[in-house]
Amino acid sequence: NYNTGAVNAGGVLSPFFNLPIGSNLSLSFAYILATEKSSTGDKAKLQITTDTGGTFTDLAAYNSTAESSAWRTSALVNLSAYAGQTVQFRWFFDTVDAGNNTSQGWYIDDITLSNSPTSFDYYSLPLSAGDTLKTWCVIVDTGDTAGSTECVVGAWR
């Protein structure tokens, strides 16, 4: 536990990463978080810096909402706003006060940076003023249940 009779705070820093441009970037990690379960008490935050640690920006907060006594995986954190930049991550924990600090704290493991290509929007069609759009629909039997059908829709100018 972190019950020292004083306020405790600290963080774990990642190495620096050069995030590629033009991708759907995200981060996830495994964790255990055991705190005093108060929105005003212990703070657990994932942060990012783009200026070698001069300032950190909160990406996500986990205090009082994501408690877990067993390993779990965080929700994906979108990093697309940082594409093309060199970044460093910090998992920051702060007890805020000197009381109720008998829990386990925050454990972090299995950090994953994901980079999936930007998906193509198959459902948009650029039109100019005066263009005419004609559509069609074909009813098809999907075969998964008796009488189930789907409408396959197409369009052309």
C-alpha positions in Angstrom: 0.0 0.0 0.0 1.0 3.6 -0.2 0.0 4.7 3.3 3.0 6.8 4.3 1.2 9.4 6.3 1.9 12.0 3.5 0.6 12.8 0.1 2.2 10.5 -2.6 2.5 11.1 -6.3 4.6 9.7 -9.1 4.6 8.4 -12.6 6.0 5.9 -15.0 7.4 7.2 -18.3 7.4 5.4 -21.6 10.3 5.8 -24.1 9.7 8.5 -26.9 7.7 7.4 -29.9 7.5 8.9 -33.4 3.8 8.5 -34.3 3.2 8.0 -38.1 1.0 10.4 -40.1 -2.3 9.3 -41.7 -3.3 6.4 -39.5 -5.8 5.6 -36.8 -3.4 5.5 -33.8 -4.4 4.2 -30.4 -3.0 2.9 -27.2 -4.2 0.4 -24.7 -2.7 -1.3 -21.6 -3.4 -3.9 -19.0 -3.8 -2.7 -15.4 -5.0 -3.3 -11.8 -6.3 -0.2 -10.1 -7.2 -0.4 -6.4 -7.7 3.0 -4.7 -10.0 4.7 -2.2 -12.7 4.8 -4.9 -13.5 8.5 -4.6 -13.8 11.0 -7.4 -12.0 13.5 -5.2 -9.4 11.2 -3.8 -6.7 9.2 -5.6 -6.1 10.2 -9.2 -4.9 7.8 -11.9 -4.3 9.4 -15.3 -2.7 8.5 -18.7 -0.9 11.6 -20.0 1.1 12.6 -23.1 3.8 15.1 -23.8 5.0 16.5 -27.1 7.7 18.7 -25.6 10.0 16.2 -23.9 8.2 16.4 -20.6 7.8 20.2 -20.3 4.0 19.8 -20.1 1.7 16.8 -19.9 -1.8 16.6 -21.2 -4.4 14.2 -19.8 -5.5 11.6 -22.3 -7.7 9.6 -19.9 -8.6 9.4 -16.2 -9.2 6.1 -14.4 -9.9 7.1 -10.8 -13.1 5.9 -9.2 -14.5 4.7 -12.6 -12.1 1.9 -13.6 -11.3 0.1 -10.4 -10.2 -3.5 -10.8 -8.6 -6.0 -8.4 -7.8 -8.3 -11.4 -6.0 -7.5 -14.6 -8.1 -5.9 -17.2 -7.5 -4.1 -20.5 -8.1 -0.3 -20.8 -10.4 1.1 -23.4 -8.5 2.2 -26.6 -7.2 5.8 -26.3 -7.3 7.6 -29.6 -3.9 9.2 -30.5 -4.8 10.4 -34.0 -4.4 14.1 -32.9 -0.7 13.4 -32.3 0.1 11.8 -35.7 3.4 13.0 -37.0 4.7 14.0 -33.6 7.3 12.6 -31.2 5.5 11.8 -27.9 6.1 10.3 -24.5 3.4 8.7 -22.3 3.1 9.0 -18.5 0.9 6.9 -16.2 0.5 9.3 -13.3 -0.8 8.4 -9.8 -1.5 11.0 -7.1 -3.0 10.3 -3.6 -4.1 13.9 -3.4 -4.2 13.6 0.4 -2.5 11.7 3.2 -5.6 9.7 4.3 -7.2 6.4 3.2 -4.1 5.3 1.3 -4.2 1.6 2.3 -5.1 0.2 -1.1 -2.7 -1.4 -3.6 -2.5 1.5 -6.1 -2.0 1.2 -9.9 -0.2 -1.6 -11.7 0.5 -1.2 -15.5 1.5 -3.9 -18.0 1.3 -5.0 -21.7 1.3 -1.5 -23.3 0.2 -1.7 -26.9 0.4 1.0 -29.6 -1.9 0.2 -32.5 -1.7 1.7 -36.0 -4.6 0.8 -38.3 -4.8 2.4 -41.8 -7.5 5.0 -42.2 -10.6 3.2 -43.4 -12.2 4.0 -46.8 -15.8 5.4 -46.6 -17.7 3.1 -49.1 -20.9 4.9 -48.4 -20.0 8.4 -49.5 -20.3 9.6 -53.1 -19.0 13.0 -54.1 -21.6 15.0 -56.1 -21.4 18.3 -57.9 -24.2 20.9 -58.4 -26.6 19.5 -61.0 -25.5 15.9 -60.7 -28.3 13.3 -60.7 -28.1 10.3 -58.4 -30.1 7.1 -59.4 -30.4 4.2 -56.9 -31.5 0.6 -57.1 -32.2 -2.1 -54.7 -32.1 -5.9 -55.2 -33.8 -8.1 -52.6 -31.7 -11.2 -51.8 -32.4 -14.2 -49.7 -29.6 -14.4 -47.1 -30.3 -18.0 -46.4 -29.5 -17.7 -42.7 -33.1 -18.1 -41.5 -36.4 -18.9 -43.3 -37.6 -15.9 -45.3 -34.9 -13.5 -44.2 -33.9 -11.1 -46.9 -31.6 -8.0 -47.3 -31.8 -5.1 -49.7 -28.5 -4.6 -51.5 -28.4 -0.9 -52.6 -26.3 0.6 -55.4 -26.1 4.1 -56.9 -24.7 5.7 -60.1 -24.8 9.1 -61.7 
